[in-house]
Amino acid sequence: MFYWELFFVFLKIGWLTIGGGYVMIPLFLEEIVKKRKWLKEEEFLETLTLAQLFPGPIAFNFAVAVGYRLKKYKGALTSALGVIIPSFVSILIIAMFFIKWHKSKIIQGLLYGMRPAIAGLMVYSVYELLKKVNFTPLKTFIIISLSFILIFFKINPIYIIFISFVFSIIWVYWEH
């Protein structure tokens, strides 16, 4: 019974979300933490952080991580299938018709009009996540510094990820 519920939660989120994995985060939070209470907020943030460390789409990585955390390998497989199927079917249908109609004014207008909505959902996701972070002066300094580096020096974010990864390990090792 639980596997079906896990599958349908990720299937539903996959079908309802347009715009990529980060847009799915508020829906994941609502379903997994607030509605079903499968994870606590701290566990949710830990799992989301873990999912971001690995290459690949964030929605897939997050689904696998949540499924594994809840029901080990079967849960990971179940939730991965749930989140993949909508994307696969959607992109297949779009690909079949996009080549023929991609110059249509209606399709161009639809794609252009969806951009602000997707940007708004991403900003909302960041806002929801930031509300749950326990900010210290050091964490605030790190966030501002890294944002400044990314925006003004335009270095590849992968360097920031690797450097942050190394410093995080050192930091955790030092504190424990």
Stockholm file with secondary structure:
# STOCKHOLM 1.0

chainA/1-176         MFYWELFFVFLKIGWLTIGGGYVMIPLFLEEIVKKRKWLKEEEFLETLTLAQLFPGPIAFNFAVAVGYRLKKYKGALTSALGVIIPSFVSILIIAMFFIKWHKSKIIQGLLYGMRPAIAGLMVYSVYELLKKVNFTPLKTFIIISLSFILIFFKINPIYIIFISFVFSIIWVYWEH
#=GR chainA/1-176 SS CHHHHHHHHHHHHHHHCCSCHHHHHHHHIIIIIIISCSSCHHHHHHHHHHHHHSSSCHHHHHHHHHHHHHHHHHHHHHHHHHHHHHHHHHHHHHHHHHHHHTTCHHHHHHHHHHHHHHHHHHHHHHHHHHHTSCCCHHHHHHHHHHHHIIIIICCCHHHHHHHHHHHHHHHHHHHC
#=GC SS_cons         CHHHHHHHHHHHHHHHCCSCHHHHHHHHIIIIIIISCSSCHHHHHHHHHHHHHSSSCHHHHHHHHHHHHHHHHHHHHHHHHHHHHHHHHHHHHHHHHHHHHTTCHHHHHHHHHHHHHHHHHHHHHHHHHHHTSCCCHHHHHHHHHHHHIIIIICCCHHHHHHHHHHHHHHHHHHHC
//
